[in-house]
Amino acid sequence: MKTPHTMKAMIAWWDLTESQQNPATLREFIREEEKRWADIPGLLLKIWISDPSSGRWGAVLLWESEGAAKSAVLPRSPAELIGHPLDFRAWFDVEAIVGGARPLEFE
């Protein structure tokens, strides 16, 4: 694995306040899409996030390198469902990573 300082994290979200979609309606999209993200070269982790109180929905992605992120062929975007492109995207250098003491489980 790459050293943490060569890894890149990307945070992106949509503002859903003007959309017909909300975090609950987008859960089905996630269930359909999550398998398509599993085998993308260079993608170490993708976490879908939401904040229903502010109407934000998006993702945090951890990439092994900037090159891997730039060369990745990504699955379809939820922009068509949401009705507009991303409202926010920012890239960060990864300085360190710590795993939790127990495995993650989701319903």
Secondary structure, DSSP 4 states (H G I P E B T S, - for coil): ---GGG-EEEEEEEE-TTSS--HHHHHHHHHHHHHHHTT-TTEEEEEEEEETTTTEEEEEEEES-HHHHHH------THHHHTS--SEEEEEE-------SS-----
